[in-house]
């Protein structure tokens, strides 16, 4: 059966605190571990009142400390925001604390607005252009030392933290293939180039020391509940969030609505539904059908799912119900 993993944004739910959001991420990781998910990733975002994972390495440590076996990593670290040496030291430290469980997914997007990106000391043009070089530098800093007296990361050296390349474009597919890295595509919010990117990656993949054949992980959002109506109700929080992003409104992750009618315009509805067209929302039966169709179309090696649900107990329930879909999809495929 295809492995399932979790992508968590540590949502700061409306009416709740940052501390509650971080503890909810740990609770979600514990549930994911219990239900057999392979990995639990956290994402770097800045300046967003609804997301608590800006200091991503710290949140990874918080989650890893509360779990025992599940792999924990970044989905991802926006490498142009940082010096490779700093990331090598952070993730080398994490690997020392939680050996064999830490992963480093890398992206090149800002993870924020341009004003905040500049506050991060990010050089927008040079950062994007140097991205491939910075990945190679990071690999070197996390690997065995190559020369006496050269730059080393302590911790970091000889930690061999596994790297992934994240992306939502054809550029990332070409780069992941050229570097021989496992590839995670952000189809949960950028579906348009998914199939072409996966095809390019698989066709052009160059084996590396760390990976001999291509490995694709595709993302979906999900909200699974006992009934289609309940799941659709839960998913209105994510729909509101995407509308707010388009309106440049920053606020905590919203409570669900009885209906989206009256909240969004027709153009906003069309745009959000297009962006979230791969979302697996519904009862277990409905969700199994949607998921089976997605897996048949994309044929990923692994699936990573984001559960944008306001209420923690409903989120935990969705994680449990989604885990059961592995067997249901296998039986119906």
N, C-alpha and C positions, 0 to 999 in steps of 0.2 A: 504494500500500500504506500502511496505517496506520503512523504513526511509533511507534517504541518508544523508551522512556527508562528510566533506572535510578534507583531510590530506594535509597540506602545508609545504614545506621545505624552504619557503622564498628564492626561487632561485635568486642568484645574476647573472642576465643574462649578457652575453657577451656585453660589451659596456655600462653597467649600473653600478650604485654605490650601496653600501650597503644600504644607506638611501632609494634609489629608490626601492630596494628589500623589505625593511620593510614596506614602504608605499603601495607597491603592495599587500603585504599580507593583510593589512588592507582593501584595496579596494576589494580584493577577498572575505574576510569575509563579507563585506557589501553586495556583490552580493549574496553570499550563504544565508545570512539572508533573503534577498529579495525574493529569489527563493525557500524558504521553506526547506533548509537543516537543519538538527537537531543540528549538532555540527561542530566545526571547531578546528582541532587539529594541533599543531606545534611540530616538532621533534628536539631532541637534537643531533646535530652533531658538531664535532670539527675539526679544521684544514683543512677545505674544502673550497677553494676559490669560489665554486659555491653555498654555503649554508650560509644564514645569521642568522640562528636561534640557534646559540650556547648558548647564554644567554636566554634560552627558557622562563623562567618566565617573563623576561622583554618584550619579544616579545608578549607573551600572554597578558600582560597588555596593550601593544600598540594596539593590535587587539581588546581587550574587550572594551577599551575606545572609539573605533570608531564604536561600534555596540551596540544594545540595548537588544536583546532577545536571540540570538543564544548562545548556550553553547560553551565555549572556554576552551581548555585544552591542555594537552601534549600527543603526540603520538610518542614517549613518552620521559619521563625523564629516563635516564639510571642510576638507583638507585645506583649500585656499584661505580659510580663516585663520590658519595656525602654521607655525613652524613645524616641519616634520619632527625635529628633535623633541619638541614639547609633547607631541602625540606619542612618540616612541617611549618617552619616559612615563607618561600616564598609563599607557596600555602595558608596558613592561611591568609597572607596579601592580596593575590589576592581575596580570598573569602570575606574578609571584604570590599574590594573596589568594587567588582562586585558580590553581594550576589546571591546565587542560580544558578550561571552560570559557575562556575569553576569546572574542572575535572582534575584528575591526573592519566594519563596512565603511567605504569611503565614497563621498560624493563631492561635486564641485560647485553646486549651487550655493548662493549666500545663506539660505536658511532664514532669511529675514528681509527687511526692506533695505534700500540703498543707504539711508542715513545711518542705520544701525551697523550695516556692513562697514562703512567708513569708520565708525567708532571702534570696531574690532581691529582697526588698522589693516583692513583688507585692501590690497591693490587689485581692483576689479579686472584690469586687463592682464597684468603680469600674473595674477593668481591663476586665471584660467589657462594661460599659455604655459605656465610651469607645472601644471597639474600632473602630466605624465612623469616629469622629472622628479617631482616631490614624492610620487608613489614609489619610484625606484629607490629614492633616498630613504624613505621610510622602511622599505623591505631590507635595505642594507643595515639600517640602525637596529632592526629587530632580529637580525641574523647573526651569524658568526663574524667576528672582526676580520677584516680583510688585510689590514696592514698595521704594523706597529706604529703607535703615535698618532693614528688617525682619529677622527671624530667618533666618539662612542656615546651611546645612551645608557645611563645607569640610573635605575633599572631600564631594561630594554634589550640590551645585548644578549644574544643567545636565547631569547624568549620565544622566538619563532611564532608570534601571534598570527593566526591565519588572517589574510586580507581578502576582502570581497570588494568588487567594484559595483557601485549602485548607479542607476541612471534612469532617465526617462526620454532618451533621445538616441539617434543613430550613432552619434559621436561616442557615447559610452559603450555601445555594442562593439564598435571597431576597436576601441582602446582595451576593453576587457579581453577581446579575442587576441589582440596582439601581445598582451602581457601574460596570457594564460591564466587569468584569474576567474574564479566563480563570479557569476553575474546575477544581480538582483534587479529586476525591472519594476519601476513604480507604477504599474498598471492600475493600482488602486486610486490614483488621482490623475494619471496621464496615459490614457488608454490608446491614443491614436496611433502611435508608432510601435506598439507592442509586438505585433506579429513580424513586422519587417526587422525590428531590432533583434529579436530572437533568431530569426533566420540568418541574418548577417553574422551574429556571434557564433552560431554553430558552424556555419560554412567556413569562417575565417579563423577559427580557433587554432592557436599555436600551443602545443603542449609545453608545460613548464615544469620546473622541479617540484612545484607544489600541486599541480593538477595535470593529469594526463589526457583528460577528455572534457569537453564542455559541460558545464553544470549551470542550469538556469533555475532561479527562484523567481516566481511571479507573485505580485501582490494583489490582494482584493480587500475591500472593506466588507464587513459582515455585521448583521444583527439578527440573531436567531432567537425565537421565542416559541411559546407553545402554539400560537396562532399567527397567521399572516398579518392580522390586524394589529396584534401586540408588537410584532417585529417592526412593522411600518411606523407605528407610533414611536418606538425607540429610535428609529433611524432619522426622525425629523430633527434631532439634535445635530447630526452631521450635515443634513441639508441646510439648516440654518447657518451653521458655521461656514459653509462654502459660499452662501449668499453674502454673509458678512465680510468674507475675504474680498469678494468682488466689489463690495461697497466701501472697502477700506475702513471697516468698523472693527475695532479691537475690543474684545470683551471675553469674559470667561466662557467656557464651553456651556452652551445653553441647555436649559431644561427642554424636554420634548413638548411638542404642541399636539393638540387634538387633530389639527389639520394645517397644512401649509398654505391653504387657500387664504388669500388676504395678506400673507407674509411676503411672498415673492411675486414678481411680475411674470408674465408669460415668457418673456425672453430669458429671465433668470431661471425659470423652471427648466426650459429647454437646455440651457447651458449646463446647469448642475446635473440634470439627468444624463446628459451626454458624458460629462466628466466621470460620473459614478455608475456608468452603465454595466460595469462588471460586478457591482456590489451584490453580495449574496444576502438577501433580506427576505425573511419569511419563516414559516414553520419548518420543522425538520424535513418534511416531505418536499416542500417548495424549495428550500435551500439545497437539498440534495440534487434536485433537477437542475437548478441554476449552476451549481458547482460542477456537476458532471458535464454540462455543456461547455463551461469555461476550460476544464481540463482537457476535454476532447479537442477543443480548438487550439489551445496553446501548447499542450503536451509538456508542461514544465517538469523539472526533476523534483521540485519542492514548491510548496505553497506557503506564503507568509500572509497572515490575515491581521488586519487592524479592526478593533472592536470599538468604534466611536459611540459609546453609550453612556449617558449621563449618570445613571444610578449604578453604583458599584455592584450591588447584588444582581441586578439584571445583566451587567457585563460578565460577571462570573458565571451566571447561568448560560449566557450565550457561548462562552468559552467551552463549557461542558457539552452543550448540545452540538456545537460545531465539531468537536473532537469525534463524536459518534458518526459524523458524516463520512469519515474515511471508509468505514465498512459499508455504509449504504451506497456510496459512490462506486465502490469496488463491485458490489453485487449488481448494480444497475448499468454499469458501463458496458 
